[in-house]
């Protein structure tokens, strides 16, 4: 209890939250300090060396740890430079702007590229999963779930204060907590979640399926909301048409087989429960369709593999369709219809465990799809960059604006404004701590009263 042992638990909590991080931060710089400014011939990072505390280690005359920390903050706070691949903190959970790291051409008409994209299945479903984890942490009084949510918030929301150009890879330290939250939601579904959690999962998955089509269809409002014109005046990604549409025979075959495979798999996966009933009627004069029902799923997998092998033999450079300056809106509408058909199966799902297996399978498929563009795997030159067409924000001309206003004048640490901010923070923490303490007492008194009522009722019958 917080008040036991003369308030020792409160003191321990304060030390863990305030002093321990500072101690760990200082200790983490000891290798940095010892590997610089040493004797002649010793490994050095900087000749002057970084004194951690006072003049220690001896002979170090470079920036102190305080100065080094201040320079890092000034870099984040004062840098004013634009970048085509930058994106704000709020766009990272949606994977709106992966950073383009590499592109190269190889022999045999192949090319490769590297983008630091995330797995859309995990990232997009991780958003409602984190909200679910936060709500469950509150309703179940779960410190474990609270730790996951708070850790993710600290890793992510800290970047909302940074004024310089930021990038999606800053979000990577938050992704493990997103995965944990998603795993928790899927575990709830596997063991039987509430109707509200089940609806949240189905609605989120269905919306994620049609999400790419919706972003393309509402590209113009999205450009206005982001403010692309402030970063790229008259951007082709927002005004007119983003480019020419060239469809080769091989790409068309891949798209056709892929669409049929997705539809067939979703349909068969949603009818797995029919297999057992068909087997039970195997010798009772069932129809041919009933007899084939147990093996339709493996037959679908075989057909998909055969289709992939067939399309590999199709010449890749023969143009099937070429449109100059094609409009993306009609194509997005077609995609919404097709994806909406798939989303309807997901939204009307009735089996939680089958939903979980489908989610894991979808995440694995998403990884296979994006793998060539996170590993520089050589692909036909006509398709290696098709990955940019997944979301409209992936296009190079779709750029997020960056704050270019002059940085504010530096504020000394020992000044009235920082002191007032610190006092306000301490007061807010005290209010929250008192509220949590009093709430805990109220809950304990309520449980005691309910227990007394139950005991009295048991005695009187």
C-alpha positions in Angstrom: 0.0 0.0 0.0 1.3 3.5 -0.7 1.0 4.7 2.9 2.8 1.7 4.5 6.3 2.0 6.0 6.1 5.8 6.2 5.4 6.2 2.5 8.3 4.0 1.3 6.3 2.7 -1.7 5.6 6.2 -2.8 9.3 7.1 -2.4 10.3 4.0 -4.3 7.9 4.8 -7.1 9.2 8.4 -7.4 12.8 7.2 -7.4 12.0 4.6 -10.1 10.3 7.1 -12.3 12.6 10.1 -11.8 16.1 9.0 -10.6 16.5 5.6 -12.1 16.1 6.8 -15.7 18.7 9.5 -15.1 21.1 7.0 -13.7 20.6 4.6 -16.6 21.1 7.5 -19.1 24.4 8.5 -17.5 25.6 4.9 -17.3 24.8 4.3 -21.0 27.4 7.0 -21.9 30.3 5.5 -19.9 31.5 3.4 -22.9 31.3 6.5 -25.1 33.4 8.5 -22.7 36.0 5.8 -22.1 36.5 5.2 -25.8 37.5 8.8 -26.5 40.2 11.1 -25.2 42.4 8.2 -24.0 46.1 7.7 -24.1 48.0 7.6 -27.4 47.2 4.5 -29.4 44.0 3.7 -27.6 40.7 3.6 -29.5 39.1 7.0 -29.7 35.7 8.3 -30.9 36.6 12.0 -30.3 40.1 13.1 -29.3 38.8 15.6 -26.8 36.6 13.1 -25.0 33.3 13.6 -23.2 33.6 14.3 -19.4 30.6 12.7 -17.8 30.8 14.4 -14.4 33.1 17.3 -13.8 36.5 16.5 -15.2 36.0 12.7 -15.1 37.4 10.8 -16.9 40.7 12.7 -16.5 42.0 14.5 -19.6 38.6 14.8 -21.2 38.1 18.4 -22.3 35.2 18.1 -24.8 31.5 18.6 -24.4 30.1 17.6 -21.1 27.2 15.2 -21.0 24.9 18.1 -20.2 26.2 20.0 -23.2 25.9 17.0 -25.4 22.3 16.4 -24.3 21.5 20.0 -24.9 22.9 19.9 -28.4 20.8 16.9 -29.2 17.7 18.7 -28.1 18.7 21.8 -30.0 19.1 19.6 -33.1 15.6 18.3 -32.8 14.1 21.6 -31.9 15.9 24.0 -34.2 16.6 22.1 -37.4 14.7 23.6 -40.3 15.1 21.4 -43.4 12.6 19.8 -45.7 12.7 16.2 -47.0 10.5 14.4 -49.6 10.3 11.3 -47.5 9.5 12.9 -44.2 6.2 12.4 -42.4 4.6 13.7 -39.2 4.2 11.6 -36.1 0.5 11.1 -36.5 1.0 9.4 -40.0 3.3 6.7 -38.8 0.7 4.2 -37.3 -1.0 4.2 -40.8 2.3 3.6 -42.6 1.6 6.5 -44.9 5.1 7.4 -45.9 7.9 4.7 -45.9 11.4 6.0 -46.5 12.9 5.2 -49.9 16.5 3.9 -49.2 17.7 2.2 -52.4 16.9 1.6 -56.0 19.1 -0.2 -58.6 18.9 -1.9 -61.9 20.4 -5.3 -62.8 20.9 -7.5 -65.8 18.0 -9.5 -67.4 15.6 -6.6 -67.2 15.4 -6.7 -63.4 15.6 -4.0 -60.8 15.2 -3.7 -57.0 14.3 -1.2 -54.4 14.2 -0.9 -50.6 11.4 0.9 -48.6 11.1 0.8 -44.9 7.4 -0.1 -45.0 5.7 -1.8 -42.2 3.2 -4.7 -42.4 -0.1 -3.0 -43.1 -2.1 -5.9 -41.6 -0.2 -5.6 -38.3 0.1 -1.8 -38.2 -3.5 -1.0 -39.2 -5.1 -3.6 -36.9 -2.7 -2.6 -34.2 -4.4 0.8 -33.9 -7.8 -0.6 -32.6 -5.9 -3.3 -30.8 -4.0 -0.7 -28.8 -7.3 1.2 -28.0 -8.8 -2.1 -26.9 -5.7 -2.8 -24.7 -6.0 0.7 -23.1 -9.7 0.1 -22.3 -9.0 -3.3 -20.9 -6.2 -1.9 -18.8 -8.7 0.5 -17.3 -11.6 -1.9 -16.8 -9.6 -4.9 -15.6 -7.2 -2.8 -13.6 -4.3 -4.5 -15.4 -0.9 -3.1 -14.8 0.6 -5.3 -17.5 -1.7 -3.9 -20.2 -1.2 -0.4 -18.8 2.6 -0.9 -19.2 2.1 -1.8 -22.8 0.0 1.2 -23.6 2.1 3.7 -21.6 5.3 2.4 -23.1 3.9 2.7 -26.6 2.6 6.2 -25.9 6.0 7.3 -24.5 7.8 5.9 -27.5 5.4 7.5 -30.0 3.9 10.7 -28.5 7.3 12.1 -27.6 7.8 12.9 -31.3 4.8 15.1 -31.4 6.8 17.8 -29.8 9.7 17.6 -32.3 9.6 20.4 -34.9 12.1 19.2 -37.4 11.5 16.8 -40.3 10.8 13.4 -38.9 10.6 9.9 -40.5 8.6 6.8 -40.2 11.5 4.8 -38.8 11.2 6.8 -35.6 8.1 4.7 -35.0 9.8 1.4 -35.0 10.5 1.4 -31.3 6.7 1.6 -30.8 5.9 -1.4 -33.1 6.7 -4.1 -30.5 4.0 -2.8 -28.2 1.6 -2.6 -31.1 2.3 -6.2 -31.8 1.8 -7.1 -28.2 -1.6 -5.3 -28.1 -2.7 -7.0 -31.3 -1.6 -10.4 -29.9 -3.7 -9.7 -26.8 -6.8 -8.8 -28.9 -6.4 -12.0 -31.0 -6.0 -14.0 -27.8 -9.2 -12.6 -26.5 -11.0 -13.5 -29.8 -9.5 -17.0 -29.7 -10.7 -17.7 -26.2 -14.1 -16.0 -26.7 -14.3 -12.2 -26.5 -17.3 -10.0 -25.7 -19.7 -9.0 -28.5 -18.2 -5.5 -28.5 -14.6 -6.7 -28.9 -15.7 -9.1 -31.6 -17.5 -6.3 -33.5 -14.4 -4.0 -33.1 -12.2 -6.7 -34.6 -14.5 -7.5 -37.5 -15.2 -3.9 -38.3 -11.5 -2.9 -38.1 -10.4 -5.7 -40.3 -13.1 -5.0 -42.9 -12.2 -1.3 -42.9 -8.5 -2.2 -43.3 -9.3 -4.3 -46.3 -11.0 -1.5 -48.2 -8.6 1.2 -46.7 -6.2 1.4 -49.7 -9.1 1.8 -52.1 -10.7 4.5 -49.9 -7.5 6.4 -49.7 -7.1 6.5 -53.4 -10.8 7.4 -54.0 -10.5 10.3 -51.5 -7.1 11.3 -52.6 -8.0 15.0 -53.2 -9.4 15.6 -49.7 -6.4 13.7 -48.3 -4.1 16.0 -50.1 -5.9 19.0 -48.7 -5.9 17.7 -45.2 -2.1 16.9 -45.3 -1.3 20.2 -47.1 0.8 18.7 -49.9 0.8 22.0 -51.9 2.8 23.6 -49.1 5.6 21.0 -49.6 5.2 20.4 -53.4 3.4 23.1 -55.3 0.9 21.6 -57.9 2.0 18.1 -56.9 1.2 15.5 -59.7 0.1 13.2 -56.9 -2.8 15.6 -56.1 -3.4 17.6 -59.3 -4.2 15.9 -62.5 -3.0 12.4 -63.0 0.1 10.9 -61.3 1.5 9.2 -64.4 1.0 6.8 -67.2 -0.6 3.4 -66.7 1.2 0.5 -68.4 -0.1 -3.0 -67.9 2.0 -5.9 -69.3 0.7 -9.4 -69.9 2.7 -10.8 -67.0 1.5 -8.1 -64.5 -2.0 -8.6 -65.7 -1.7 -12.3 -65.1 -0.3 -11.7 -61.6 -3.2 -9.3 -60.8 -5.8 -11.7 -62.1 -4.4 -14.8 -60.3 -3.9 -12.8 -57.2 -7.5 -11.4 -57.1 -9.0 -14.9 -57.8 -6.7 -16.4 -55.2 -7.8 -13.9 -52.5 -11.5 -14.3 -53.3 -11.2 -18.1 -53.4 -9.2 -18.4 -50.2 -11.6 -16.1 -48.3 -14.6 -18.0 -49.5 -13.1 -21.4 -48.7 -11.8 -20.2 -45.4 -15.3 -18.9 -44.4 -16.8 -22.3 -45.2 -14.4 -24.6 -43.4 -17.2 -25.7 -41.0 -19.0 -27.4 -43.9 -16.2 -30.0 -44.2 -17.2 -32.1 -41.1 -20.9 -32.3 -42.1 -19.9 -33.4 -45.6 -17.7 -36.1 -44.3 -20.5 -37.4 -42.0 -22.8 -37.8 -45.0 -20.1 -39.3 -47.3 -21.9 -42.7 -47.5 -25.4 -41.3 -47.4 -26.0 -40.5 -51.1 -24.8 -36.9 -51.0 -24.3 -34.9 -54.2 -21.0 -34.5 -56.0 -20.7 -31.0 -54.6 -21.0 -32.3 -51.1 -18.4 -35.0 -51.8 -15.9 -32.5 -53.2 -16.5 -30.0 -50.4 -13.8 -31.5 -48.0 -11.1 -31.2 -50.7 -12.0 -27.9 -52.3 -9.7 -26.0 -50.0 -6.5 -28.0 -50.9 -7.6 -27.9 -54.5 -7.8 -24.1 -54.3 -4.3 -24.0 -53.0 -3.1 -26.3 -55.8 -4.8 -24.1 -58.4 -3.2 -20.9 -56.9 0.3 -22.5 -57.1 -0.4 -23.7 -60.7 -1.5 -20.2 -61.6 1.7 -18.7 -60.2 3.8 -21.1 -62.2 1.8 -20.4 -65.4 2.2 -16.6 -65.1 6.0 -17.1 -64.6 6.2 -18.5 -68.1 4.4 -15.5 -69.7 6.7 -12.9 -71.4 7.0 -10.0 -69.1 7.7 -7.2 -71.6 4.6 -7.5 -73.8 2.3 -4.5 -73.2 -1.4 -5.4 -72.7 -2.7 -2.0 -72.0 -1.2 1.5 -72.0 -3.0 4.7 -70.9 -1.4 8.1 -70.9 -2.3 10.1 -67.8 -4.9 7.7 -66.5 -7.3 8.8 -63.8 -7.0 6.9 -60.5 -10.6 7.6 -59.2 -12.4 5.0 -61.5 -9.7 2.4 -60.7 -10.1 3.2 -57.0 -13.8 2.7 -57.2 -13.3 -0.7 -58.9 -10.8 -1.6 -56.1 -13.4 -0.6 -53.4 -16.0 -2.9 -55.0 -13.6 -5.9 -55.2 -12.1 -5.3 -51.8 -15.6 -4.6 -50.3 -16.7 -8.1 -51.5 -13.8 -9.6 -49.5 -14.4 -7.3 -46.5 -18.1 -8.4 -46.4 -16.9 -12.0 -45.7 -14.7 -10.7 -42.9 -17.4 -8.4 -41.4 -19.9 -11.2 -41.3 -17.5 -13.8 -39.8 -19.0 -15.9 -37.0 -16.0 -17.9 -35.8 -13.5 -16.1 -33.7 -10.7 -18.7 -34.0 -11.1 -18.8 -37.8 -10.8 -15.0 -37.7 -7.6 -15.2 -35.8 -6.1 -17.7 -38.2 -7.2 -15.6 -41.1 -5.5 -12.5 -39.5 -2.2 -14.4 -39.0 -2.4 -15.7 -42.6 -3.1 -12.2 -43.9 -0.1 -10.8 -42.0 2.1 -13.5 -43.5 0.8 -12.8 -47.0 1.5 -9.1 -46.4 5.0 -9.9 -45.4 5.6 -12.0 -48.5 4.2 -9.1 -50.7 6.4 -6.4 -49.2 9.5 -8.6 -48.8 11.0 -7.8 -52.2 10.8 -4.1 -51.3 12.5 -4.5 -47.9 15.3 -6.8 -49.1 16.1 -5.4 -52.6 15.0 -8.7 -54.2 15.4 -8.4 -58.0 12.0 -8.2 -59.8 11.0 -7.5 -63.4 11.7 -3.9 -64.1 8.1 -3.3 -65.0 6.8 -4.3 -61.6 9.5 -3.7 -59.0 8.2 -0.2 -58.3 4.5 -1.1 -58.4 4.7 -1.2 -54.6 4.3 2.6 -54.7 0.8 2.2 -56.0 -0.5 0.6 -52.8 -1.3 3.9 -51.2 -1.4 7.3 -52.7 0.9 8.7 -50.0 3.6 6.3 -51.2 4.1 8.3 -54.4 7.2 10.6 -54.4 5.2 13.8 -55.3 2.9 13.2 -52.3 5.0 15.0 -49.7 4.2 16.1 -46.2 4.9 19.7 -45.2 7.6 20.4 -42.7 7.8 23.3 -40.2 10.1 25.9 -41.7 9.3 28.7 -39.3 12.3 30.2 -37.5 13.0 28.4 -34.2 12.1 30.3 -31.1 14.8 32.0 -29.1 16.5 29.6 -26.6 15.1 29.6 -23.1 17.5 29.1 -20.2 16.8 26.1 -18.1 16.8 28.2 -14.9 14.1 30.7 -15.8 10.5 31.5 -14.7 8.8 29.7 -17.6 10.5 26.3 -17.1 10.0 26.6 -13.4 6.3 27.2 -13.9 6.1 24.2 -16.2 7.8 22.0 -13.7 5.5 23.2 -10.9 2.5 22.5 -13.1 3.8 19.1 -13.9 4.4 18.2 -10.3 0.9 19.5 -9.3 -0.7 17.4 -12.1 1.2 14.3 -11.0 0.1 14.9 -7.4 -3.5 15.3 -8.4 -3.4 12.1 -10.5 -1.7 10.2 -7.7 -4.2 11.4 -5.1 -7.1 10.5 -7.4 -5.8 7.0 -8.0 -5.2 6.6 -4.2 -8.7 7.8 -3.2 -10.3 5.8 -6.0 -8.5 2.7 -4.7 -9.9 3.3 -1.2 -13.4 3.8 -2.6 -13.2 0.5 -4.5 -11.9 -1.3 -1.4 -14.7 0.2 0.8 -17.3 -0.8 -1.9 -16.0 -4.4 -2.0 -16.1 -4.6 1.8 -19.7 -3.3 1.9 -20.8 -5.7 -0.8 -19.1 -8.6 1.1 -20.9 -7.6 4.3 -24.2 -7.5 2.5 -23.6 -10.9 1.0 -22.7 -12.3 4.4 -25.8 -10.8 6.0 -28.0 -12.2 3.3 -26.4 -15.7 3.7 -27.2 -15.7 7.4 -30.8 -14.5 7.0 -31.4 -16.8 4.1 
